Amino acid sequence: MDGCTEKTAEAVVQDESPTPTESDRQPEEVKKDAAEAGEISTLYTKILKQIEFYFCDINIARDKFLNAELEKNDNWLPIDSLMNFSRLKSLSSDSKETVVNALKALPSNVVEFNEDMMKIRRLPSLKPVSNTPEFWESVTQRSAVVSGFPKEATLDEIKEFCEKYGNVECVRLRKNHGNVFTGSAFVAFANKEELDKFLSLPTPSYNGTELNVISESEFKAERNNKKKRSQPEKAPVEKAPRTKRRKKELVRRKGVVLFIENVPHHTSLKQIYSLCSPFGTIEWVDHQRDSPTAMVRFAGEENTAVEIVKKVQENPDGQLKILSTELTVRTLTDEEEEDYWQKLAKLTTKKDDSTKKGAANEEENAANSSSKNENEADKGSEAKVDNEEPEDK
């Protein structure tokens, strides 16, 4: 048989059998592949939405860390840095490849890749935003407050629920002082039209429970009115009679000012005071930092400075020193002394005038301050009530 074996009929039949096609696959296999594809698509959508949240108006306005990273890279964010965001890290199972594939697979109206696909950025065509009162007021104008969620509901569950009713940019959970979810959430829509559409719909229900829906503007107005109604009327406060300040008279005395020369650079008032205080009670030290001179006025009788100069000159250890620099001390000349007291008199008069003006305006300032404090207290209490949980990194 020429060294070849003859094929059996069974072998011939097997060789001629057709190759399995897609239509020949078992239904279970097709369903499994479809389910896996659906799971991947859902995962990619979640990843893209999370990344778009990082670059949305609200997060860009308040996220200091992200803005610092963008400033380093000319508004681009490296994918490696993006992988440090905990929520994205969790969604992608810490897989950079999964994140990149999600960004490649789905179009975005918020972010874009660079050429080598190693960085992303917010689309330059989007309007710049900043953390200003005007911006946050614009957010209020397109936000709703939705109440009645179960307290065990998660941020993701509530956000997924709200997205059924419109284009949602951000969801913030309201929490109490114990950091416990109150069942109420702020829902910021992409624009005012989306909010109005949501408010015009029939009242939504969550797991069979009807929710309470109101615009954030109305919510804040109602809360402010409630605060005003709950505040008791303030009884008028009787002011204690003002006691007149006793004007301190300036008594000119000759020979009580010590003039110091050759003062080292950077010598402080405290150093001069400490140096001269052993010689007597000091009333005033006149010295500008970095000036080579200083004047020290002593309390007591006339010619106190004259006696101090004598003591310094008679000191066996030599002249006074600061930072190993010998100082020269003397009394003022007649002309210098006249000039000193005239300047001091003008300064004292100016202080008295300022005191009178301050007393005349004190009542008005107190009233303004009280009004300001009340307003700030309202703002402060409002901030405490709105202990929110934003979409975390």
C-alpha positions as CSV (number, residue, x, y, z in Angstrom):
1,M,0.0,0.0,0.0
2,D,2.9,2.4,-0.8
3,G,3.5,2.9,3.0
4,C,0.2,4.8,3.5
5,T,-2.7,3.6,5.5
6,E,-6.2,3.9,4.1
7,K,-8.5,6.3,5.9
8,T,-11.5,4.7,7.6
9,A,-15.0,5.9,6.7
10,E,-15.3,7.5,10.1
11,A,-12.1,9.5,9.6
12,V,-13.3,10.7,6.2
13,V,-16.6,11.8,7.7
14,Q,-14.8,13.8,10.4
15,D,-12.5,15.5,7.9
16,E,-15.4,16.6,5.8
17,S,-17.5,18.0,8.8
18,P,-17.9,21.9,8.6
19,T,-16.1,24.3,10.9
20,P,-18.4,25.6,13.7
21,T,-19.7,29.1,13.0
22,E,-21.1,31.9,15.3
23,S,-24.6,30.6,14.6
24,D,-23.6,27.1,15.8
25,R,-22.5,28.3,19.3
26,Q,-24.6,27.4,22.2
27,P,-27.1,30.0,23.4
28,E,-25.5,30.0,26.8
29,E,-22.2,31.0,25.4
30,V,-23.7,33.9,23.4
31,K,-25.6,35.1,26.4
32,K,-22.5,35.0,28.5
33,D,-20.5,37.1,26.0
34,A,-23.3,39.5,25.7
35,A,-23.6,39.9,29.5
36,E,-19.8,40.5,29.7
37,A,-20.0,43.1,27.0
38,G,-22.9,44.8,28.8
39,E,-21.0,44.8,32.1
40,I,-17.9,46.4,30.4
41,S,-20.1,49.0,28.7
42,T,-21.7,49.9,32.0
43,L,-18.3,50.0,33.7
44,Y,-16.9,52.3,31.0
45,T,-19.9,54.6,31.4
46,K,-19.4,54.9,35.2
47,I,-15.7,55.6,34.7
48,L,-16.4,58.3,32.2
49,K,-19.1,59.9,34.3
50,Q,-16.7,59.9,37.3
51,I,-13.9,61.5,35.3
52,E,-16.3,64.1,33.9
53,F,-17.4,65.0,37.4
54,Y,-13.8,65.8,38.3
55,F,-13.7,68.3,35.5
56,C,-17.3,69.7,35.9
57,D,-17.9,73.3,36.9
58,I,-18.7,72.6,40.5
59,N,-15.7,70.4,41.2
60,I,-13.3,72.6,39.3
61,A,-14.4,75.6,41.3
62,R,-13.7,74.0,44.7
63,D,-11.1,71.3,44.2
64,K,-7.8,72.8,45.3
65,F,-5.8,69.6,44.8
66,L,-7.0,69.1,41.2
67,N,-6.4,72.8,40.3
68,A,-2.9,72.6,41.7
69,E,-2.1,69.5,39.6
70,L,-3.5,71.3,36.5
71,E,-1.4,74.4,37.1
72,K,1.7,72.2,37.0
73,N,0.9,70.8,33.6
74,D,-0.6,73.7,31.6
75,N,-4.2,72.5,32.4
76,W,-3.4,68.8,31.6
77,L,-3.8,66.0,34.1
78,P,-1.5,63.0,33.7
79,I,-3.4,59.7,33.7
80,D,-1.0,58.5,36.4
81,S,-2.2,61.4,38.7
82,L,-5.8,60.6,37.8
83,M,-5.3,57.1,39.1
84,N,-4.8,58.6,42.6
85,F,-8.4,59.6,42.9
86,S,-9.9,57.0,45.2
87,R,-13.4,56.6,43.7
88,L,-12.0,56.2,40.2
89,K,-9.4,53.8,41.6
90,S,-12.2,51.7,43.1
91,L,-14.3,51.7,39.9
92,S,-11.4,50.6,37.7
93,S,-9.9,48.1,40.2
94,D,-6.8,50.3,40.0
95,S,-6.3,49.5,36.3
96,K,-4.9,52.3,34.3
97,E,-5.6,50.3,31.1
98,T,-9.3,50.1,32.0
99,V,-9.6,53.9,32.5
100,V,-7.8,54.6,29.2
101,N,-10.0,52.1,27.3
102,A,-13.1,53.7,28.8
103,L,-12.0,57.2,27.6
104,K,-11.2,55.8,24.2
105,A,-14.5,53.9,23.8
106,L,-16.9,56.7,24.8
107,P,-17.2,60.3,23.5
108,S,-17.1,63.1,26.1
109,N,-18.4,66.7,26.1
110,V,-16.2,67.5,29.1
111,V,-12.7,66.1,28.7
112,E,-10.2,65.2,25.9
113,F,-6.9,63.3,25.5
114,N,-3.6,64.7,24.4
115,E,-1.7,63.2,21.4
116,D,0.0,60.4,23.2
117,M,-3.1,59.6,25.3
118,M,-1.1,60.0,28.5
119,K,-2.9,63.1,29.7
120,I,-6.5,64.5,29.8
121,R,-7.9,68.0,30.2
122,R,-11.1,69.9,30.5
123,L,-12.3,71.0,27.0
124,P,-10.9,74.5,26.3
125,S,-14.3,75.4,24.8
126,L,-16.0,75.1,28.2
127,K,-16.5,78.4,30.1
128,P,-13.8,79.0,32.9
129,V,-15.2,79.0,36.4
130,S,-13.9,80.3,39.7
131,N,-14.8,79.9,43.4
132,T,-16.8,83.1,43.8
133,P,-20.2,83.9,45.5
134,E,-21.6,84.7,42.1
135,F,-20.7,81.2,40.8
136,W,-22.3,79.4,43.8
137,E,-25.4,81.5,43.4
138,S,-25.6,80.4,39.8
139,V,-25.4,76.8,41.1
140,T,-28.2,77.4,43.5
141,Q,-30.4,78.7,40.7
142,R,-30.1,75.3,38.9
143,S,-30.3,73.0,41.9
144,A,-33.0,71.2,43.8
145,V,-33.3,69.8,47.3
146,V,-34.8,66.3,47.3
147,S,-35.8,64.8,50.7
148,G,-37.2,61.5,51.8
149,F,-34.5,59.1,50.8
150,P,-33.8,56.2,53.3
151,K,-30.8,57.1,55.5
152,E,-29.0,54.0,54.4
153,A,-29.1,55.0,50.7
154,T,-25.6,55.6,49.2
155,L,-24.5,58.5,47.1
156,D,-24.2,56.3,44.0
157,E,-27.7,55.0,44.4
158,I,-29.2,58.5,44.8
159,K,-27.2,59.9,41.9
160,E,-28.3,57.0,39.6
161,F,-31.9,57.6,40.7
162,C,-31.8,61.4,40.0
163,E,-30.1,60.9,36.6
164,K,-33.3,59.3,35.3
165,Y,-35.0,62.7,35.5
166,G,-32.4,64.9,33.8
167,N,-28.8,65.9,33.1
168,V,-27.3,65.9,36.7
169,E,-23.9,67.5,37.3
170,C,-23.5,66.8,41.0
171,V,-25.2,65.3,44.0
172,R,-24.4,66.4,47.6
173,L,-25.8,64.5,50.5
174,R,-26.9,66.6,53.5
175,K,-25.6,65.4,56.8
176,N,-26.1,66.4,60.4
177,H,-23.4,67.4,62.9
178,G,-22.8,63.7,63.6
179,N,-22.0,63.2,59.9
180,V,-25.1,61.0,59.5
181,F,-27.1,61.3,56.2
182,T,-30.4,63.1,56.8
183,G,-32.2,61.6,53.9
184,S,-32.0,64.9,52.0
185,A,-29.7,65.8,49.0
186,F,-28.8,68.8,46.9
187,V,-29.1,67.9,43.2
188,A,-27.3,70.3,40.8
189,F,-28.5,70.0,37.2
190,A,-26.5,71.0,34.1
191,N,-28.7,74.1,33.6
192,K,-31.8,75.9,34.8
193,E,-33.9,74.4,32.0
194,E,-33.1,70.9,33.3
195,L,-34.1,71.9,36.8
196,D,-37.4,73.4,35.6
197,K,-38.2,70.2,33.7
198,F,-37.5,68.1,36.8
199,L,-39.7,70.4,39.0
200,S,-42.5,70.2,36.5
201,L,-42.7,66.4,36.6
202,P,-45.0,64.4,38.9
203,T,-43.6,63.9,42.4
204,P,-41.1,61.0,42.2
205,S,-41.0,58.0,44.5
206,Y,-38.0,56.1,45.7
207,N,-38.6,52.5,46.6
208,G,-42.2,53.2,47.0
209,T,-41.7,56.3,49.2
210,E,-42.9,59.6,47.8
211,L,-40.1,62.2,47.9
212,N,-40.3,65.9,48.6
213,V,-38.9,68.1,45.9
214,I,-38.2,71.9,46.1
215,S,-35.8,74.3,44.3
216,E,-32.7,75.2,46.4
217,S,-33.6,78.9,46.1
218,E,-37.0,78.2,47.7
219,F,-35.4,75.9,50.3
220,K,-33.0,78.7,51.4
221,A,-35.7,81.3,51.5
222,E,-38.0,79.1,53.7
223,R,-35.1,78.3,56.0
224,N,-34.2,82.0,56.5
225,N,-37.8,82.8,57.2
226,K,-38.0,80.0,59.8
227,K,-34.9,81.3,61.5
228,K,-36.3,84.8,61.7
229,R,-39.6,83.5,63.2
230,S,-37.7,81.4,65.8
231,Q,-35.5,84.2,67.0
232,P,-36.9,86.0,70.1
233,E,-37.3,89.7,70.0
234,K,-34.3,91.4,71.6
235,A,-35.0,93.6,74.6
236,P,-33.4,97.0,74.5
237,V,-30.2,97.1,76.4
238,E,-29.6,100.0,78.7
239,K,-26.1,101.5,78.2
240,A,-24.0,102.2,81.1
241,P,-23.1,105.9,81.4
242,R,-19.8,106.7,79.7
243,T,-17.0,107.5,82.0
244,K,-14.8,110.3,80.7
245,R,-11.2,109.3,80.1
246,R,-8.9,111.3,82.1
247,K,-6.7,113.3,79.9
248,K,-3.1,112.6,80.6
249,E,-1.2,115.9,80.9
250,L,2.2,116.3,79.3
251,V,4.7,117.6,81.8
252,R,7.8,119.0,80.3
253,R,10.9,118.3,82.2
254,K,14.5,119.2,81.4
255,G,17.3,116.7,81.1
256,V,15.2,113.5,81.2
257,V,15.9,112.2,77.7
258,L,18.9,110.1,77.0
259,F,20.3,110.3,73.4
260,I,22.1,107.1,72.2
261,E,24.3,107.0,69.1
262,N,26.1,104.2,67.2
263,V,23.2,101.8,67.6
264,P,23.9,98.6,65.6
265,H,21.8,97.6,62.6
266,H,18.6,95.6,63.5
267,T,18.6,96.6,67.1
268,S,15.1,96.4,68.5
269,L,13.2,98.6,70.9
270,K,13.2,95.7,73.4
271,Q,17.0,95.5,73.4
272,I,17.3,99.2,74.1
273,Y,14.7,99.1,76.8
274,S,16.5,96.1,78.5
275,L,19.8,98.0,78.3
276,C,18.6,101.2,79.9
277,S,16.0,99.9,82.4
278,P,18.6,99.3,85.2
279,F,19.2,103.1,85.3
280,G,15.6,104.0,86.2
281,T,11.9,103.8,85.2
282,I,11.5,104.3,81.4
283,E,8.5,106.2,80.1
284,W,9.3,106.0,76.4
285,V,11.8,104.6,73.9
286,D,12.0,106.3,70.5
287,H,13.8,104.3,67.9
288,Q,13.3,103.3,64.3
289,R,14.7,99.9,63.4
290,D,17.9,100.2,61.5
291,S,18.4,103.8,62.7
292,P,21.8,104.5,64.3
293,T,20.2,106.6,67.0
294,A,17.6,106.2,69.8
295,M,16.1,108.4,72.5
296,V,15.0,107.1,75.9
297,R,12.8,109.2,78.2
298,F,13.0,108.5,81.9
299,A,10.4,109.2,84.7
300,G,11.3,111.2,87.7
301,E,12.8,114.6,88.4
302,E,14.7,116.9,85.9
303,N,18.2,116.0,84.9
304,T,17.7,112.3,85.3
305,A,19.5,111.7,82.0
306,V,22.4,113.8,83.1
307,E,23.0,111.6,86.1
308,I,22.7,108.5,83.9
309,V,25.4,109.8,81.5
310,K,27.7,110.4,84.5
311,K,27.1,106.8,85.7
312,V,28.0,105.4,82.3
313,Q,31.1,107.5,82.0
314,E,32.2,106.5,85.5
315,N,31.5,102.8,84.9
316,P,34.9,100.9,85.1
317,D,33.6,98.5,82.4
318,G,33.4,101.3,79.9
319,Q,30.6,102.4,77.6
320,L,27.2,100.6,77.1
321,K,27.3,97.9,74.5
322,I,24.8,96.1,72.2
323,L,26.1,93.1,70.2
324,S,29.7,94.0,71.2
325,T,29.2,97.5,69.8
326,E,30.0,100.4,72.1
327,L,27.3,103.0,72.3
328,T,27.7,106.7,72.8
329,V,25.3,108.3,75.3
330,R,24.6,112.0,76.0
331,T,21.8,114.4,76.9
332,L,19.9,116.5,74.3
333,T,21.1,119.9,73.4
334,D,18.7,122.8,74.2
335,E,17.6,123.0,70.6
336,E,17.1,119.2,70.4
337,E,15.2,119.1,73.6
338,E,12.8,121.9,72.5
339,D,12.2,120.1,69.2
340,Y,11.6,116.8,71.1
341,W,8.9,118.2,73.4
342,Q,7.2,120.1,70.6
343,K,6.8,117.0,68.5
344,L,5.6,115.1,71.5
345,A,3.0,117.8,72.2
346,K,1.7,117.6,68.6
347,L,1.5,113.8,68.8
348,T,-0.4,113.9,72.1
349,T,-2.9,116.4,70.6
350,K,-3.5,114.2,67.6
351,K,-4.2,111.2,69.8
352,D,-6.7,113.2,71.8
353,D,-8.6,114.2,68.6
354,S,-8.6,110.6,67.4
355,T,-10.0,109.5,70.8
356,K,-12.8,112.1,70.6
357,K,-13.8,111.0,67.1
358,G,-13.7,107.4,68.1
359,A,-16.0,108.1,71.0
360,A,-18.4,110.0,68.8
361,N,-18.7,107.2,66.3
362,E,-18.5,104.3,68.7
363,E,-22.3,103.9,69.1
364,E,-22.8,103.9,65.3
365,N,-19.9,101.4,64.8
366,A,-21.3,99.2,67.5
367,A,-24.7,99.2,65.8
368,N,-23.2,98.3,62.4
369,S,-21.0,95.7,64.0
370,S,-24.1,94.1,65.7
371,S,-25.9,94.0,62.4
372,K,-22.9,92.5,60.7
373,N,-22.5,89.9,63.4
374,E,-26.2,88.9,63.0
375,N,-25.8,88.5,59.3
376,E,-22.6,86.5,59.7
377,A,-24.3,84.3,62.4
378,D,-27.1,83.5,59.9
379,K,-24.5,82.6,57.3
380,G,-22.6,80.5,59.8
381,S,-25.6,78.6,60.9
382,E,-26.5,78.0,57.3
383,A,-23.1,76.5,56.6
384,K,-23.4,74.2,59.7
385,V,-26.8,72.9,58.5
386,D,-25.5,72.1,55.1
387,N,-22.9,69.6,56.1
388,E,-22.6,68.0,52.7
389,E,-21.0,65.0,51.2
390,P,-19.9,65.8,47.6
391,E,-19.0,63.2,45.1
392,D,-15.7,62.0,46.6
393,K,-12.4,61.5,44.7
